[in-house]
Amino acid sequence: MADKAKLTEEELKSIQTAVSNLNQAKTILGDLSNQAYKAQLQVVSMEEAMAAAQKSLEDTYGSISVDLNTGEYEEVVEEAETVEE
């Protein structure tokens, strides 16, 4: 049986390192992608909570503008549209 052709140790080590580095980079990218997805879900959840809080305030006080630093608020008055003839 004839010996199989082989890469040199240096060539083998070089290609093994390249494959290992690529696999490691893909793993890191996958982890980051997963973290980004989880962060997006958290943002959606926070937006829903904020919308619920705003709805609760609007049900209690009507349409208002709130100063988030002081808690003071004022009613929002919508201006009527003028109709030109």
Summary of the structure (lengths in Angstrom):
residues: 85
radius of gyration: 30.7
end to end distance: 101.2
largest distance: 101.2
contacts: 134
relative contact order: 0.05
helix: 62%
strand: 7%
